[in-house]
Amino acid sequence: MHEEPTPAGFSKRGATFDDLAAFLQQPDPGGYPVQAVRECVCRSCGGRSFEVALMEEERAARRTCLTCGESEFIADSEEYWDDDTEVDHYCACSCGGEEFAGAVGYSLREDGDVRWVFVGLRCLACGGLGIYEDWKISYGPSAFLLDRA
């Protein structure tokens, strides 16, 4: 079992992608609004259950499909991921679950470019919802990141 702190706001529960999307779109006082949410779906097999690894210093996330074992980076994480560095941690729910359904929330600029990325996960064991990582996108064009959930 991996050790991982519980994300803020974890008292919410859900059972579907729509529940996770609604959670990601709740306004955060002083934060950026989320205008678009995309479900994490494995490009190889269509799977929707994942183990998620984070590299916090680099602000990067990688999901591994529990059906086929294929790993994919979320948003622009590939540019910042360091294969020579140990993964900071794997996401874990307060219930101990380490298997998740995922979605990415995007805050957009007026021109449609991505301003901020939020990695939301729903624990497959208990339904707990949380935002496990987020980071700013400081470049453009960046609308292509909407296809990298």
ABEGO torsion letter per residue (X at the ends): XBBBBBBBGAABBBABAAAAAAAAABBBBGBBBBABBBBBBBAAAGBABBBBBBBAAAGBBBBBBAAAGBBBBBEAAAAABBAABBBABBBBBAAGBABBBBBBBBBBBAAGBBABBBBBBBBAAAGBBBBABBBBBABOBAAAAAABX
